[in-house]
Amino acid sequence: MACRQAAALLSTRKSGGSAASRAGDIVDQVRAEMKQCKISQTKLGQQTLISQAVVSQWLNRCYGGHNVKVDAAMKQWIEARRQ
């Protein structure tokens, strides 16, 4: 199943307030910050010590690895940028 199809399927299964929707909120926050500050996926990966490939998959909501670890790194990155 393609990543976009999987993401679409996942989004139809989400319930408000679930872990999946909170992760989606993080993705949206990271995307907004990247757009506002013109930060590339490569630069984001360097700043969070996460590979560009994982960043790309995570942003497209189709990363099959340790999402909790990536979510935590991205939350920390967002919080550091807001200070």
TORVEX-420182 format. One record per residue (C-alpha): x, y, z; residue number from 1; residue in three letters. Coordinates in steps of 0.5 Angstrom, whole numbers, always signed. Layout:
<sites>
+-------+-------+-------+-----+--------+
|    px |    py |    pz | num | residu |
+-------+-------+-------+-----+--------+
|     X |     Y |     Z | NUM |    ala |
...
+-------+-------+-------+-----+--------+
</sites>
This chain:
<sites>
+-------+-------+-------+-----+--------+
|    px |    py |    pz | num | residu |
+-------+-------+-------+-----+--------+
|    +0 |    +0 |    +0 |   1 |    met |
|    +3 |    +7 |    -2 |   2 |    ala |
|    +5 |   +12 |    +4 |   3 |    cys |
|    -1 |   +17 |    +2 |   4 |    arg |
|    -6 |   +11 |    +2 |   5 |    gln |
|    -4 |    +9 |    +8 |   6 |    ala |
|    -4 |   +16 |   +11 |   7 |    ala |
|   -11 |   +17 |    +8 |   8 |    ala |
|   -13 |   +10 |   +11 |   9 |    leu |
|   -10 |   +12 |   +18 |  10 |    leu |
|   -13 |   +19 |   +18 |  11 |    ser |
|   -20 |   +16 |   +17 |  12 |    thr |
|   -19 |   +11 |   +23 |  13 |    arg |
|   -17 |   +17 |   +28 |  14 |    lys |
|   -21 |   +19 |   +33 |  15 |    ser |
|   -20 |   +26 |   +37 |  16 |    gly |
|   -15 |   +26 |   +42 |  17 |    gly |
|   -12 |   +19 |   +40 |  18 |    ser |
|    -4 |   +19 |   +40 |  19 |    ala |
|    -5 |   +19 |   +32 |  20 |    ala |
|    -8 |   +25 |   +32 |  21 |    ser |
|    -3 |   +28 |   +37 |  22 |    arg |
|    +3 |   +26 |   +33 |  23 |    ala |
|    -1 |   +29 |   +27 |  24 |    gly |
|    -1 |   +35 |   +31 |  25 |    asp |
|    +6 |   +35 |   +31 |  26 |    ile |
|    +7 |   +34 |   +24 |  27 |    val |
|    +3 |   +40 |   +22 |  28 |    asp |
|    +7 |   +44 |   +27 |  29 |    gln |
|   +14 |   +42 |   +24 |  30 |    val |
|   +11 |   +43 |   +17 |  31 |    arg |
|    +9 |   +50 |   +19 |  32 |    ala |
|   +16 |   +52 |   +22 |  33 |    glu |
|   +19 |   +49 |   +17 |  34 |    met |
|   +15 |   +53 |   +12 |  35 |    lys |
|   +16 |   +60 |   +16 |  36 |    gln |
|   +23 |   +59 |   +17 |  37 |    cys |
|   +25 |   +56 |   +10 |  38 |    lys |
|   +28 |   +50 |   +13 |  39 |    ile |
|   +29 |   +44 |    +9 |  40 |    ser |
|   +28 |   +37 |   +11 |  41 |    gln |
|   +36 |   +36 |   +11 |  42 |    thr |
|   +37 |   +42 |   +15 |  43 |    lys |
|   +31 |   +39 |   +20 |  44 |    leu |
|   +35 |   +32 |   +20 |  45 |    gly |
|   +41 |   +35 |   +22 |  46 |    gln |
|   +38 |   +39 |   +27 |  47 |    gln |
|   +35 |   +33 |   +30 |  48 |    thr |
|   +40 |   +28 |   +29 |  49 |    leu |
|   +35 |   +24 |   +25 |  50 |    ile |
|   +36 |   +22 |   +18 |  51 |    ser |
|   +33 |   +26 |   +12 |  52 |    gln |
|   +30 |   +19 |    +9 |  53 |    ala |
|   +26 |   +18 |   +16 |  54 |    val |
|   +24 |   +26 |   +17 |  55 |    val |
|   +21 |   +25 |   +10 |  56 |    ser |
|   +17 |   +19 |   +12 |  57 |    gln |
|   +15 |   +22 |   +18 |  58 |    trp |
|   +13 |   +28 |   +15 |  59 |    leu |
|    +9 |   +24 |   +10 |  60 |    asn |
|    +6 |   +20 |   +16 |  61 |    arg |
|    +8 |   +13 |   +13 |  62 |    cys |
|   +14 |   +12 |   +17 |  63 |    tyr |
|   +14 |    +5 |   +20 |  64 |    gly |
|   +20 |    +5 |   +25 |  65 |    gly |
|   +20 |    +8 |   +32 |  66 |    his |
|   +15 |   +14 |   +31 |  67 |    asn |
|   +15 |   +15 |   +39 |  68 |    val |
|   +23 |   +17 |   +38 |  69 |    lys |
|   +22 |   +22 |   +32 |  70 |    val |
|   +16 |   +25 |   +35 |  71 |    asp |
|   +20 |   +26 |   +42 |  72 |    ala |
|   +26 |   +29 |   +38 |  73 |    ala |
|   +21 |   +34 |   +34 |  74 |    met |
|   +17 |   +36 |   +40 |  75 |    lys |
|   +24 |   +38 |   +43 |  76 |    gln |
|   +26 |   +42 |   +36 |  77 |    trp |
|   +19 |   +46 |   +36 |  78 |    ile |
|   +20 |   +47 |   +44 |  79 |    glu |
|   +27 |   +50 |   +43 |  80 |    ala |
|   +25 |   +54 |   +37 |  81 |    arg |
|   +20 |   +57 |   +41 |  82 |    arg |
|   +24 |   +59 |   +47 |  83 |    gln |
+-------+-------+-------+-----+--------+
</sites>
